[in-house]
Amino acid sequence: MKHLSRRTFSSRMALGAAALWAGPHLSIKGATPRQGQGRSLGVALVGLGSYSTYQLAPALQQTKHCHLAGIVTGTPAKAERWQAEYGIGKDHVYSYESFDAIANDPDIDIVYVVLPNSMHAEFCIRAARAGKHVICEKPMAVSVAECDAIINACREAGVKLSVGYRLQSEPYTQEIKRLVREKTFGDVRFVSADAGYISRGNPEQWRLDRERSGGGALMNMGVYSIQSCIYSCGKNPIGVSAQEFSTRPEYFRDTDETITAQFTFPGGVVGQMMTSHNANANRLYGSCEAGWFELQPANNYGPLRGNTSKGPIEFPHESQQKLQMDDFARHILEGSPNRAPGEMGRRDMVIVEAIYRSIGDGGRQIAIDLPEGYGIVKE
Amino acid sequence: MKHLSRRTFSSRMALGAAALWAGPHLSIKGATPRQGQGRSLGVALVGLGSYSTYQLAPALQQTKHCHLAGIVTGTPAKAERWQAEYGIGKDHVYSYESFDAIANDPDIDIVYVVLPNSMHAEFCIRAARAGKHVICEKPMAVSVAECDAIINACREAGVKLSVGYRLQSEPYTQEIKRLVREKTFGDVRFVSADAGYISRGNPEQWRLDRERSGGGALMNMGVYSIQSCIYSCGKNPIGVSAQEFSTRPEYFRDTDETITAQFTFPGGVVGQMMTSHNANANRLYGSCEAGWFELQPANNYGPLRGNTSKGPIEFPHESQQKLQMDDFARHILEGSPNRAPGEMGRRDMVIVEAIYRSIGDGGRQIAIDLPEGYGIVKE
């Protein structure tokens, strides 16, 4: 049973993360970064894979309220290249082993953890203990228990926490949230969201290795579909049923390939989602009493495309990662809303676990018991 | 259990239809209508509700190969209005009781049954026995057993049979079938189709009365989603799971309100569909190895709108019903393909019954055992 063993694995990881609490690192309480308006916060990227290389570092050249100030990598050659390209001093370069010394680096305010999913909890907790604000790339972790550990560590350390949900800062997505909030088309009755791509690369990549990813398409792309369904109706689901499809088991040996799920929301909203590592899809759709809205694509790095029953949605394109990191910096500096707080990432992991549970139970409807509005940011 | 009682009802109806075989009406074998190219076939509409009034009768003013030649109605005042509007002689006006005398009406070649679903089987069988070619409005009947009875009656009488699937004759839909057949975007990997509208009218309407409709959204709109999924990949499903959602039970007292279903197809294609009497949706989408196609709307009376990863699909708008009835007339007159044969309607009812069965079984995956290509028309 793929999912039972996944859950077993997740539990083990959660224990691993929790064990860190009592580990050798001292929690540096009160050592929060300097506050103040107008200042630009220093960001250290942990993990210099393709997302850091091609998205985050370039975005940090455009941000107004934060900038690239440090790197954490296990590969010395990468460190050299990045130092040269971005003028990063040797004092701001860390390995995974030396990482905790970042506590003493006053130029680093924010640590952005861009590692494989199973390493999020460990490094987010270590970052919090080092007194740094934390951005945890999505999915937040590989279990709800790990999300709890991250949230608690940040609370204890008095640092801010957000999840790398770039779309929450993105204007098309903001517009969908506004249309829902203001009931432009009346009440929402049906939402639908798909997020997937065809994985053809190295079958040894970490995303296809459950030990490191915690799961397949659902963990990687499915969280977009979950997010889309939620902000397309402004509510958290109260129930879910789900199905898993395996058509290339020789390639997807260890992780879910394609998953469909159906949601019930309060007030009679019905939702459906698909996520896949074996099919391209990228859409959200909301059907309302008196109209509809759609983004397609809805989840890529942009430009997105939007349409409604009243006409197209159009915004100039900007780097989503720039908007996201500036939003978080402004949250720290100015107290503006945290658009993707840890609770949001935790909520999505509650839903992910319910989806896996339904699949394990042959598609049975699973109740989702979240406090009303939990993880939803009101703006 | 709503679905158990629906099945019980369907079985009873099927027996009712089958009982007609041995009934008092003589089968007029060999009394097939006149054949010959260039001739326009006479069509009698059975049931003068809104679909006949606002779609079929106007379309029959535009058809080239057939024309409105008779009517069958239970309402004398309607008969008078139609006679005046369309110049229909009194000899071509029938009541449901006098209907069988249509056998002796040489001006009627085709009988189009546009009655509530539970009456399709009876009147299609009576039409076949009267020696007339038959168009049966969708859904074909309220059970597979009834579909069998209709198909057998037409075969025995030597008359042609088609189902009122107007989209099978419609150019956007034909284009989707071509893109799939010619693998323009490579193999299809995922298909998705939604078909629904918000029912707000009289709760006593026949569509919301299971005795007359045989079911709710799935029977009425769901067959479009089923059709869309099938022609978007060119294959019949081999398995299905499904869920039912009820949010306005006070209005939808007797029939399904919203249903979602997930399909598996041969060769690893995954499909999902939604159908509803409580939400607007109207789309088909196919995700392929190297591109995608979409119709939205996909199922209304047109104009449809189509898009693909290579650009838009665009055709001039024509009455779908005109195209459909002319196609069937040409099939009779010239032997061109029957684009919506009885087997296609029966196949969809096999899938409808599997969906209801999965819902009754808590969403369990149900195998669908259809001969390969059954009901799929190769052109």
Interface residues (C-beta under 8 A of the other chain):
Chain A: R189 F190 S192 D194 G196 I198 S241 Q243 F245 T247 R248 T258 T260 Q262 T264 G267 G268 V269 V270 Q272 M274 S276 N278 A279 N280 A281 R283 Y285 S287 E289 W292 G362 G363 R364 Q365
Chain B: R189 F190 S192 D194 G196 I198 S241 Q243 F245 T247 R248 T258 T260 Q262 T264 G267 G268 V269 V270 Q272 M274 S276 N278 A279 N280 A281 R283 Y285 S287 E289 W292 G362 G363 R364 Q365
